Amino acid sequence: MEELLEMITWSQLGIHKKTVGILNTDGYYNNLLALFDTGVQEGFIKPGARNIVVSAPTAKELMEKMEEYTPSHKHVASHESWNVEELGAYPGQQSKQP
C-alpha cells in the first residue's frame, strides 16, 4: 500500500509522468477507490490527481486504460527539476561540469 501511494505522490510531484494502475479483480480495491472518490467529492483530492489512478477488472482493460492515460494534473515541480543529476545543474542554470 505504501508503495502504491508513493507512486501516486511521485506523479503528483512530477517525478514521473505515468499513471498508476490497479488490477481490481473481483472488486478487491473497491473500498480504496471509493476512498479516493470521496476525497475528491469532499475537496481533499483534486480531480486531476484522482485521475492518476486507473483501475479495471481485467489485465487487458487495465493495460488499455494505462496506454490511453495522459496526465491532467498540475505538478508541484516540473519533471525536469527531478533530473538534476542527469542535467548536471538545476533547470535554467549552466552546468559546471566539463
Protein Blocks (a to p, Z undefined) as FASTA:
>chain_A
ZZmmmmmmmmmnopaccdcddddehhlmmmmmmmmmmmmmnopacfklmmmpccdfbfkl
mmmmmmmpccfbdcfbdfklmmmmmnopaehiacfbZZ
